[in-house]
Amino acid sequence: YIPYWTFDAAAYCPWTAESGTYYYITVRYRDSQGNSRTRRERRIRWRPASGIVNTHFDDITVAGSNSIDSNLLRKIEPFPTEDLLPYETRYLSGWHVEQYRIDLPEAAKLSQAQMHSMLQSMCGDQVPGDTYRHLKIFPEFSARTYKHILVPLWIVAYRYRGKNFQSIVNGYTGKVAATYPKSAWKITLLTLLILALLSAIAYWIRNS
């Protein structure tokens, strides 16, 4: 079992941006032979926009372990927090349980960074028009709560030719992620085969 932190918060987030609407104009130009031609070009009409996102974040998770490759953990998440059970010693009997290495203040900062990124996306979705630029958000968080939880994980760690590798399995969903040795010559051979295939296709197109 490895430790995780989960965080809840209400968010009130005003935003401002420039909303862009596409329009098209006809442009006259001369081609390489000096002939006069026209083409349609897209332009953007910008105007100010603003709004507010009100939302609630539920169980934003932050791993409390730094012994597991964070990229691997992201690949096997999420752990369904809606199915959490109250702590009982019997669940851990016979299993290794890791103490948290990332403390609450650090985990809280990481969770807020996640919420900020999610709010950025939510506010961007609210901007009217076809595109936007200069999006600025001003989040305010309240009703913050947290939990310290343990999640089940199968771990295989091994060393090959002086390098460490890990394979991990989400003990609830069965999702798997792993790092593993890569053969340089096999990668090179595959690249050459792909290039040869692309060259053959290009040759066939030119001569068909």
Salt bridges, closest charged atoms under 4 A:
GLU18 OE1 - ARG133 NE 2.81
ASP31 OD2 - ARG37 NE 2.73
GLU41 OE2 - ARG39 NE 2.87
GLU41 OE1 - ARG43 NH1 2.90
ASP59 OD1 - LYS147 NZ 2.83
GLU88 OE1 - ARG90 NE 2.55
GLU98 OE2 - ARG101 NE 3.95
